[in-house]
């Protein structure tokens, strides 16, 4: 996953300028039909029963590859309308609005139509540092 510009600046200021960065109490997964960039943007899915979903992560590993992954399945429920072709997801610090922290393109885009479900299995969402 790529860090957002917001998170890059917050971490640099935290480490090098002793500026407080408070970790969010929860993080949420958002689905996109047009991928964001590190600067944000993109087109998040809307309507049809879609809402961002809270996700929990395991402790990060310290040996290569340094990474972290989800500890429970993330189920967006059944689409009550067409959501379009989901090409990316992002991690936000709020259920609505908020700051994008990370984002990544899906290796295989998926069209979510009326009656379909979008589910990420345990360990399927991960962030790594190289």
C-alpha positions in Angstrom: 0.0 0.0 0.0 1.1 3.5 -0.7 1.1 6.1 2.1 -1.0 9.2 1.5 0.7 12.6 1.5 -1.3 13.4 4.7 0.3 10.4 6.5 3.8 11.0 5.0 3.8 14.6 6.4 2.3 13.6 9.7 4.9 10.9 10.3 7.9 13.1 9.2 6.7 15.9 11.5 6.2 13.5 14.3 9.6 12.0 14.1 11.7 15.0 13.1 9.9 17.9 14.7 8.3 16.3 17.8 4.9 17.1 16.5 2.2 15.0 18.0 0.6 12.4 15.8 -2.3 10.6 17.4 -3.2 7.2 15.9 -6.9 6.9 15.0 -9.1 4.9 17.4 -10.3 2.9 14.4 -9.5 2.7 10.7 -11.9 2.1 7.9 -11.6 0.5 4.5 -13.1 2.4 1.5 -13.7 1.0 -2.0 -12.9 3.0 -5.1 -14.1 2.8 -8.8 -11.4 5.3 -9.8 -8.2 4.9 -7.8 -7.0 7.7 -5.6 -3.4 8.9 -5.5 -1.1 9.8 -2.7 -2.7 13.2 -2.8 -6.2 11.8 -2.4 -9.0 12.1 -4.9 -10.4 9.1 -6.8 -14.0 8.0 -6.8 -15.3 6.2 -3.8 -18.3 3.9 -4.1 -21.5 5.5 -3.0 -25.1 4.4 -2.5 -26.5 0.9 -2.9 -26.0 0.0 0.8 -22.2 0.8 0.7 -20.5 2.2 3.8 -16.9 2.1 4.8 -16.0 -0.8 7.1 -13.9 -0.8 10.3 -10.9 -3.1 10.1 -8.5 -4.4 12.7 -4.9 -5.4 12.1 -2.3 -7.7 13.7 1.0 -6.5 15.2 3.4 -5.6 12.5 6.3 -7.9 11.8 9.8 -6.6 12.3 11.6 -9.0 10.1 11.4 -8.7 6.3 9.0 -8.3 4.8 7.9 -5.8 7.5 4.1 -5.8 7.1 0.7 -5.8 8.8 -2.5 -7.5 7.8 -6.2 -7.7 8.8 -7.2 -10.0 11.6 -10.8 -10.5 10.6 -12.8 -10.7 7.4 -14.0 -7.3 6.1 -17.6 -7.8 4.7 -19.2 -4.9 2.9 -22.6 -6.7 2.8 -24.8 -7.2 -0.1 -25.0 -4.4 -2.7 -28.5 -3.1 -3.0 -27.6 -1.4 -6.3 -24.7 -1.6 -8.8 -21.4 -0.3 -7.2 -19.4 -0.4 -10.4 -16.0 -1.9 -11.0 -13.9 -1.6 -7.8 -10.3 -1.0 -8.8 -8.7 0.2 -5.5 -9.2 0.4 -1.7 -8.0 2.9 0.9 -7.6 3.1 4.6 -9.2 6.1 6.3 -9.1 7.4 9.9 -12.9 8.0 9.9 -16.1 6.2 8.8 -17.0 9.2 6.7 -14.8 12.0 5.4 -11.6 11.9 7.4 -8.0 11.5 6.2 -6.8 8.8 3.8 -3.8 7.0 5.3 -3.0 4.3 2.7 -4.3 3.2 -0.6 -3.6 0.5 -3.2 -5.0 -0.7 -6.5 -6.6 -4.2 -6.5 -4.6 -6.8 -8.4 -7.8 -7.9 -10.0 -10.6 -5.3 -10.3 -14.0 -6.6 -9.4 -17.4 -5.5 -10.7 -20.0 -5.4 -7.8 -23.5 -5.6 -9.1 -26.9 -5.6 -7.4 -26.9 -8.7 -5.0 -23.1 -9.1 -5.0 -20.9 -9.0 -1.9 -17.5 -7.6 -1.4 -15.5 -9.5 1.2 -11.8 -9.4 2.1 -10.6 -12.5 3.9 -8.3 -12.6 6.9 -4.8 -11.5 5.8 -6.0 -10.3 2.4 -5.5 -6.6 3.3 -1.9 -5.7 4.2 0.5 -2.9 4.3 4.3 -3.4 4.0 7.4 -1.3 4.3 10.5 -2.0 2.3 
